[in-house]
Amino acid sequence: MPIAVQLSESLVREAKSASEGASRTLSEQIEYWARLGKASDENPDLPVPILQDILASQAEKNLNKLSKFRFG
């Protein structure tokens, strides 16, 4: 459900810059930062790179981009 939210111009500029490097839309970048912040808040003992990997894995799972791993 899309809703309008007011954000500071500086945050929007930073998100726009980051979105270009990450191949995300502006909205996707802000959502990513929000999810990362939420995950960090809920898991203060985990380093940010691990949380980023977890979010990436969840996104791959949601897009059905996972492949089966064969042992041996």
N, CA, C and O atoms as CSV, one atom per row, in Angstrom:
chain,resi,resn,atom,element,x,y,z
A,1,MET,N,N,0.839,-1.163,0.000
A,1,MET,CA,C,0.000,0.000,0.000
A,1,MET,C,C,0.891,1.235,0.000
A,1,MET,O,O,1.527,1.525,1.013
A,2,PRO,N,N,0.955,1.960,-1.090
A,2,PRO,CA,C,1.772,3.169,-1.153
A,2,PRO,C,C,1.176,4.283,-0.295
A,2,PRO,O,O,-0.034,4.511,-0.294
A,3,ILE,N,N,2.050,4.966,0.431
A,3,ILE,CA,C,1.637,6.131,1.204
A,3,ILE,C,C,2.693,7.214,1.039
A,3,ILE,O,O,3.849,6.926,0.730
A,4,ALA,N,N,2.290,8.448,1.246
A,4,ALA,CA,C,3.221,9.568,1.144
A,4,ALA,C,C,3.902,9.777,2.501
A,4,ALA,O,O,3.252,9.761,3.547
A,5,VAL,N,N,5.209,9.971,2.460
A,5,VAL,CA,C,5.989,10.213,3.673
A,5,VAL,C,C,6.924,11.372,3.393
A,5,VAL,O,O,7.525,11.437,2.321
A,6,GLN,N,N,7.053,12.285,4.338
A,6,GLN,CA,C,7.964,13.398,4.156
A,6,GLN,C,C,9.344,13.000,4.660
A,6,GLN,O,O,9.492,12.516,5.782
A,7,LEU,N,N,10.351,13.208,3.818
A,7,LEU,CA,C,11.736,12.914,4.163
A,7,LEU,C,C,12.578,14.160,3.907
A,7,LEU,O,O,12.232,14.992,3.068
A,8,SER,N,N,13.659,14.280,4.618
A,8,SER,CA,C,14.531,15.437,4.413
A,8,SER,C,C,15.173,15.366,3.027
A,8,SER,O,O,15.390,14.286,2.478
A,9,GLU,N,N,15.462,16.519,2.492
A,9,GLU,CA,C,16.107,16.574,1.178
A,9,GLU,C,C,17.459,15.889,1.193
A,9,GLU,O,O,17.835,15.237,0.219
A,10,SER,N,N,18.199,16.028,2.294
A,10,SER,CA,C,19.529,15.413,2.358
A,10,SER,C,C,19.432,13.892,2.333
A,10,SER,O,O,20.242,13.228,1.687
A,11,LEU,N,N,18.439,13.334,3.038
A,11,LEU,CA,C,18.269,11.879,3.021
A,11,LEU,C,C,17.889,11.401,1.627
A,11,LEU,O,O,18.390,10.376,1.165
A,12,VAL,N,N,17.022,12.121,0.963
A,12,VAL,CA,C,16.605,11.742,-0.389
A,12,VAL,C,C,17.792,11.817,-1.344
A,12,VAL,O,O,17.963,10.936,-2.187
A,13,ARG,N,N,18.611,12.858,-1.222
A,13,ARG,CA,C,19.804,12.972,-2.080
A,13,ARG,C,C,20.753,11.793,-1.844
A,13,ARG,O,O,21.250,11.191,-2.796
A,14,GLU,N,N,21.000,11.467,-0.566
A,14,GLU,CA,C,21.895,10.346,-0.243
A,14,GLU,C,C,21.325,9.032,-0.749
A,14,GLU,O,O,22.055,8.202,-1.292
A,15,ALA,N,N,20.026,8.842,-0.574
A,15,ALA,CA,C,19.389,7.607,-1.034
A,15,ALA,C,C,19.432,7.504,-2.554
A,15,ALA,O,O,19.636,6.418,-3.096
A,16,LYS,N,N,19.242,8.620,-3.239
A,16,LYS,CA,C,19.289,8.603,-4.701
A,16,LYS,C,C,20.681,8.226,-5.182
A,16,LYS,O,O,20.830,7.433,-6.111
A,17,SER,N,N,21.693,8.792,-4.551
A,17,SER,CA,C,23.073,8.468,-4.915
A,17,SER,C,C,23.377,6.995,-4.655
A,17,SER,O,O,23.964,6.317,-5.498
A,18,ALA,N,N,22.976,6.510,-3.490
A,18,ALA,CA,C,23.220,5.106,-3.134
A,18,ALA,C,C,22.430,4.164,-4.035
A,18,ALA,O,O,22.903,3.074,-4.359
A,19,SER,N,N,21.237,4.573,-4.439
A,19,SER,CA,C,20.393,3.700,-5.261
A,19,SER,C,C,21.010,3.459,-6.630
A,19,SER,O,O,20.881,2.369,-7.187
A,20,GLU,N,N,21.678,4.465,-7.173
A,20,GLU,CA,C,22.303,4.313,-8.483
A,20,GLU,C,C,23.429,3.291,-8.443
A,20,GLU,O,O,23.576,2.488,-9.365
A,21,GLY,N,N,24.221,3.316,-7.384
A,21,GLY,CA,C,25.313,2.360,-7.252
A,21,GLY,C,C,24.845,0.954,-6.944
A,21,GLY,O,O,25.546,-0.016,-7.232
A,22,ALA,N,N,23.658,0.839,-6.356
A,22,ALA,CA,C,23.145,-0.472,-5.963
A,22,ALA,C,C,22.096,-1.015,-6.927
A,22,ALA,O,O,21.508,-2.066,-6.673
A,23,SER,N,N,21.858,-0.310,-8.027
A,23,SER,CA,C,20.844,-0.712,-9.014
A,23,SER,C,C,19.465,-0.888,-8.380
A,23,SER,O,O,18.756,-1.858,-8.650
A,24,ARG,N,N,19.108,0.071,-7.535
A,24,ARG,CA,C,17.783,0.077,-6.919
A,24,ARG,C,C,17.092,1.382,-7.288
A,24,ARG,O,O,17.742,2.371,-7.628
A,25,THR,N,N,15.772,1.371,-7.216
A,25,THR,CA,C,15.044,2.625,-7.357
A,25,THR,C,C,15.202,3.397,-6.055
A,25,THR,O,O,15.661,2.849,-5.052
A,26,LEU,N,N,14.824,4.657,-6.072
A,26,LEU,CA,C,14.891,5.465,-4.858
A,26,LEU,C,C,14.050,4.837,-3.755
A,26,LEU,O,O,14.499,4.734,-2.613
A,27,SER,N,N,12.839,4.418,-4.088
A,27,SER,CA,C,11.964,3.777,-3.090
A,27,SER,C,C,12.572,2.492,-2.559
A,27,SER,O,O,12.535,2.235,-1.356
A,28,GLU,N,N,13.133,1.677,-3.455
A,28,GLU,CA,C,13.764,0.423,-3.019
A,28,GLU,C,C,14.936,0.695,-2.086
A,28,GLU,O,O,15.138,-0.036,-1.116
A,29,GLN,N,N,15.714,1.745,-2.371
A,29,GLN,CA,C,16.857,2.070,-1.526
A,29,GLN,C,C,16.407,2.482,-0.133
A,29,GLN,O,O,16.984,2.045,0.863
A,30,ILE,N,N,15.391,3.313,-0.060
A,30,ILE,CA,C,14.892,3.750,1.246
A,30,ILE,C,C,14.305,2.572,2.013
A,30,ILE,O,O,14.505,2.454,3.222
A,31,GLU,N,N,13.578,1.698,1.314
A,31,GLU,CA,C,13.052,0.488,1.971
A,31,GLU,C,C,14.189,-0.395,2.462
A,31,GLU,O,O,14.114,-0.947,3.560
A,32,TYR,N,N,15.249,-0.536,1.658
A,32,TYR,CA,C,16.404,-1.349,2.057
A,32,TYR,C,C,17.025,-0.792,3.325
A,32,TYR,O,O,17.297,-1.534,4.270
A,33,TRP,N,N,17.250,0.526,3.345
A,33,TRP,CA,C,17.829,1.145,4.544
A,33,TRP,C,C,16.921,0.954,5.759
A,33,TRP,O,O,17.408,0.729,6.867
A,34,ALA,N,N,15.615,1.040,5.559
A,34,ALA,CA,C,14.673,0.851,6.662
A,34,ALA,C,C,14.738,-0.583,7.188
A,34,ALA,O,O,14.743,-0.810,8.397
A,35,ARG,N,N,14.786,-1.550,6.260
A,35,ARG,CA,C,14.875,-2.957,6.676
A,35,ARG,C,C,16.195,-3.235,7.398
A,35,ARG,O,O,16.227,-3.952,8.398
A,36,LEU,N,N,17.280,-2.659,6.879
A,36,LEU,CA,C,18.588,-2.841,7.496
A,36,LEU,C,C,18.622,-2.212,8.887
A,36,LEU,O,O,19.163,-2.799,9.824
A,37,GLY,N,N,18.053,-1.039,9.017
A,37,GLY,CA,C,17.979,-0.387,10.322
A,37,GLY,C,C,17.147,-1.180,11.306
A,37,GLY,O,O,17.510,-1.304,12.476
A,38,LYS,N,N,16.024,-1.720,10.835
A,38,LYS,CA,C,15.162,-2.548,11.687
A,38,LYS,C,C,15.895,-3.807,12.129
A,38,LYS,O,O,15.860,-4.180,13.301
A,39,ALA,N,N,16.562,-4.461,11.174
A,39,ALA,CA,C,17.312,-5.680,11.504
A,39,ALA,C,C,18.439,-5.374,12.475
A,39,ALA,O,O,18.708,-6.163,13.382
A,40,SER,N,N,19.095,-4.247,12.296
A,40,SER,CA,C,20.176,-3.848,13.195
A,40,SER,C,C,19.645,-3.552,14.589
A,40,SER,O,O,20.272,-3.902,15.588
A,41,ASP,N,N,18.501,-2.913,14.650
A,41,ASP,CA,C,17.877,-2.600,15.938
A,41,ASP,C,C,17.454,-3.873,16.669
A,41,ASP,O,O,17.571,-3.960,17.892
A,42,GLU,N,N,16.965,-4.853,15.922
A,42,GLU,CA,C,16.503,-6.110,16.505
A,42,GLU,C,C,17.648,-7.069,16.839
A,42,GLU,O,O,17.475,-7.979,17.650
A,43,ASN,N,N,18.817,-6.871,16.218
A,43,ASN,CA,C,19.969,-7.760,16.398
A,43,ASN,C,C,21.232,-6.932,16.632
A,43,ASN,O,O,22.127,-6.927,15.787
A,44,PRO,N,N,21.318,-6.240,17.755
A,44,PRO,CA,C,22.444,-5.320,17.971
A,44,PRO,C,C,23.810,-6.001,18.036
A,44,PRO,O,O,24.832,-5.333,17.882
A,45,ASP,N,N,23.849,-7.300,18.258
A,45,ASP,CA,C,25.126,-8.006,18.356
A,45,ASP,C,C,25.667,-8.457,17.001
A,45,ASP,O,O,26.817,-8.888,16.914
A,46,LEU,N,N,24.856,-8.367,15.939
A,46,LEU,CA,C,25.305,-8.804,14.620
A,46,LEU,C,C,25.907,-7.632,13.860
A,46,LEU,O,O,25.341,-6.539,13.851
A,47,PRO,N,N,27.053,-7.853,13.221
A,47,PRO,CA,C,27.639,-6.790,12.397
A,47,PRO,C,C,26.774,-6.493,11.168
A,47,PRO,O,O,26.084,-7.377,10.658
A,48,VAL,N,N,26.816,-5.261,10.705
A,48,VAL,CA,C,26.006,-4.831,9.563
A,48,VAL,C,C,26.254,-5.693,8.324
A,48,VAL,O,O,25.284,-6.049,7.655
A,49,PRO,N,N,27.511,-6.054,7.974
A,49,PRO,CA,C,27.694,-6.898,6.782
A,49,PRO,C,C,26.943,-8.229,6.855
A,49,PRO,O,O,26.463,-8.722,5.834
A,50,ILE,N,N,26.838,-8.804,8.027
A,50,ILE,CA,C,26.082,-10.061,8.166
A,50,ILE,C,C,24.599,-9.794,7.944
A,50,ILE,O,O,23.916,-10.575,7.283
A,51,LEU,N,N,24.103,-8.690,8.498
A,51,LEU,CA,C,22.702,-8.337,8.289
A,51,LEU,C,C,22.424,-8.070,6.810
A,51,LEU,O,O,21.364,-8.436,6.303
A,52,GLN,N,N,23.366,-7.435,6.120
A,52,GLN,CA,C,23.201,-7.192,4.683
A,52,GLN,C,C,23.125,-8.510,3.919
A,52,GLN,O,O,22.316,-8.655,3.002
A,53,ASP,N,N,23.968,-9.471,4.298
A,53,ASP,CA,C,23.934,-10.783,3.640
A,53,ASP,C,C,22.611,-11.491,3.899
A,53,ASP,O,O,22.065,-12.144,3.009
A,54,ILE,N,N,22.100,-11.361,5.111
A,54,ILE,CA,C,20.812,-11.983,5.449
A,54,ILE,C,C,19.705,-11.372,4.602
A,54,ILE,O,O,18.868,-12.094,4.061
A,55,LEU,N,N,19.694,-10.040,4.484
A,55,LEU,CA,C,18.674,-9.381,3.664
A,55,LEU,C,C,18.789,-9.790,2.198
A,55,LEU,O,O,17.777,-9.986,1.526
A,56,ALA,N,N,20.013,-9.918,1.703
A,56,ALA,CA,C,20.219,-10.345,0.316
A,56,ALA,C,C,19.713,-11.770,0.117
A,56,ALA,O,O,19.099,-12.074,-0.906
A,57,SER,N,N,19.965,-12.634,1.080
A,57,SER,CA,C,19.494,-14.020,0.987
A,57,SER,C,C,17.969,-14.083,0.996
A,57,SER,O,O,17.370,-14.857,0.248
A,58,GLN,N,N,17.346,-13.268,1.843
A,58,GLN,CA,C,15.882,-13.237,1.878
A,58,GLN,C,C,15.313,-12.746,0.550
A,58,GLN,O,O,14.301,-13.265,0.080
A,59,ALA,N,N,15.958,-11.752,-0.055
A,59,ALA,CA,C,15.495,-11.236,-1.346
A,59,ALA,C,C,15.629,-12.304,-2.425
A,59,ALA,O,O,14.728,-12.466,-3.249
A,60,GLU,N,N,16.752,-13.041,-2.430
A,60,GLU,CA,C,16.938,-14.119,-3.404
A,60,GLU,C,C,15.873,-15.194,-3.228
A,60,GLU,O,O,15.336,-15.712,-4.207
A,61,LYS,N,N,15.573,-15.522,-1.990
A,61,LYS,CA,C,14.553,-16.531,-1.717
A,61,LYS,C,C,13.202,-16.061,-2.241
A,61,LYS,O,O,12.470,-16.834,-2.859
A,62,ASN,N,N,12.875,-14.802,-1.996
A,62,ASN,CA,C,11.591,-14.265,-2.443
A,62,ASN,C,C,11.495,-14.207,-3.967
A,62,ASN,O,O,10.394,-14.261,-4.513
A,63,LEU,N,N,12.619,-14.098,-4.654
A,63,LEU,CA,C,12.624,-14.063,-6.116
A,63,LEU,C,C,12.845,-15.449,-6.727
A,63,LEU,O,O,12.991,-15.581,-7.942
A,64,ASN,N,N,12.866,-16.470,-5.882
A,64,ASN,CA,C,13.111,-17.857,-6.324
A,64,ASN,C,C,14.420,-17.977,-7.093
A,64,ASN,O,O,14.492,-18.692,-8.092
A,65,LYS,N,N,15.452,-17.282,-6.633
A,65,LYS,CA,C,16.751,-17.345,-7.301
A,65,LYS,C,C,17.736,-18.253,-6.557
A,65,LYS,O,O,18.950,-18.133,-6.722
A,66,LEU,N,N,17.213,-19.136,-5.761
A,66,LEU,CA,C,18.068,-20.048,-5.016
A,66,LEU,C,C,18.245,-21.340,-5.814
A,66,LEU,O,O,17.356,-21.755,-6.557
A,67,SER,N,N,19.387,-21.950,-5.648
A,67,SER,CA,C,19.616,-23.246,-6.292
A,67,SER,C,C,19.965,-24.260,-5.229
A,67,SER,O,O,20.474,-23.912,-4.164
A,68,LYS,N,N,19.689,-25.514,-5.523
A,68,LYS,CA,C,19.980,-26.581,-4.563
A,68,LYS,C,C,21.476,-26.787,-4.444
A,68,LYS,O,O,22.204,-26.719,-5.434
A,69,PHE,N,N,21.926,-27.039,-3.235
A,69,PHE,CA,C,23.325,-27.293,-2.982
A,69,PHE,C,C,23.519,-28.783,-2.817
A,69,PHE,O,O,22.787,-29.432,-2.069
A,70,ARG,N,N,24.490,-29.322,-3.501
A,70,ARG,CA,C,24.788,-30.752,-3.398
A,70,ARG,C,C,26.085,-30.925,-2.631
A,70,ARG,O,O,27.109,-30.333,-2.970
A,71,PHE,N,N,26.027,-31.734,-1.605
A,71,PHE,CA,C,27.225,-32.055,-0.825
A,71,PHE,C,C,28.031,-33.114,-1.553
A,71,PHE,O,O,27.477,-34.030,-2.160
A,72,GLY,N,N,29.355,-32.973,-1.482
A,72,GLY,CA,C,30.237,-33.997,-2.029
A,72,GLY,C,C,30.378,-33.962,-3.453
A,72,GLY,O,O,31.099,-34.781,-4.023
